[in-house]
Amino acid sequence: MALQTERSLTAQIAAHESWARTPDRTARTANARAALMERFEREVDPDNTLPPHERATRAENARKAYFLRLSLKSARARRARAVVAEGEAAESELDALGGGAA
């Protein structure tokens, strides 16, 4: 586990150093953003039959739906973690008061 943590920290350091040396962050990520939009365009118009403006509009809606789904999933995960933490805190309090099920 320690080796994995060290690798993760090393990778994070490298990423931050790389971004610190990047003069134009928008240009650096342009290809990735374009590829993502192409993915959504293929999703909404797999046969490439829609007019470009309509395809772009639908792709933008698909992109927004995708990121909203991610947001919803994140909120549910945070809520679930909070419930677990609340339960653990309640158990600790019971144990401290001598009322735990031991």
C-alpha positions in Angstrom: 0.0 0.0 0.0 2.8 2.4 0.8 4.3 1.9 -2.6 1.0 2.7 -4.3 0.6 5.8 -2.2 4.2 6.9 -3.1 3.5 6.3 -6.8 0.3 8.3 -6.5 2.1 11.2 -4.8 4.9 11.1 -7.4 2.3 11.2 -10.2 0.5 14.1 -8.6 3.7 16.1 -8.2 4.6 15.5 -11.9 1.1 16.6 -13.0 1.2 19.8 -10.9 4.7 20.6 -12.2 3.6 20.0 -15.8 0.5 22.3 -15.4 2.7 24.9 -13.7 4.8 25.1 -16.8 1.9 25.2 -19.2 1.5 28.7 -20.6 -1.9 28.1 -22.4 -4.0 25.6 -20.5 -6.9 26.0 -23.0 -4.8 25.1 -25.9 -3.3 22.1 -24.1 -6.8 20.6 -23.5 -8.3 21.6 -26.8 -7.9 18.2 -28.5 -9.4 16.4 -25.6 -12.4 18.7 -25.5 -12.9 18.3 -29.3 -12.7 14.5 -29.0 -15.3 14.5 -26.3 -17.7 16.7 -28.4 -17.1 14.3 -31.3 -18.1 11.4 -29.1 -21.4 13.2 -28.2 -22.0 14.1 -31.9 -21.6 10.4 -32.8 -23.9 9.5 -30.0 -26.7 11.8 -31.1 -26.3 11.3 -34.9 -24.5 8.0 -35.6 -25.4 8.1 -39.3 -24.3 11.7 -39.7 -27.7 12.7 -41.2 -28.5 15.8 -39.2 -27.5 19.3 -40.3 -24.3 20.4 -38.5 -26.1 23.0 -36.3 -28.7 20.5 -35.1 -26.1 17.9 -34.5 -24.0 20.4 -32.4 -27.1 21.5 -30.4 -28.0 17.9 -29.6 -24.4 17.0 -28.8 -24.3 19.9 -26.3 -27.5 18.6 -24.7 -26.0 15.1 -24.5 -22.8 16.6 -22.9 -24.8 18.5 -20.3 -26.8 15.4 -19.5 -23.6 13.4 -19.1 -22.1 15.9 -16.7 -25.3 16.2 -14.7 -25.4 12.4 -14.4 -21.9 12.5 -13.0 -22.9 15.2 -10.6 -25.9 13.2 -9.4 -23.8 10.1 -8.9 -21.3 12.1 -6.9 -24.0 13.6 -4.7 -25.4 10.2 -4.0 -21.9 8.8 -3.1 -21.3 11.8 -0.7 -24.7 11.2 0.9 -24.0 7.5 1.4 -20.6 8.3 2.9 -22.2 10.8 5.3 -24.7 8.2 6.4 -21.9 5.7 7.1 -19.9 8.3 9.0 -22.9 9.3 11.0 -23.5 5.7 12.0 -19.8 5.2 12.9 -20.0 8.4 15.1 -23.1 7.1 16.8 -21.5 3.7 17.5 -18.4 5.5 18.9 -20.5 7.6 21.2 -22.4 4.5 22.4 -19.1 2.7 23.1 -17.8 5.7 25.0 -20.9 5.7 27.2 -20.6 2.0 27.8 -23.7 1.1 25.8 -22.1 -0.7 22.9 -23.0 -4.2 21.8 -19.3 -5.3 22.1 
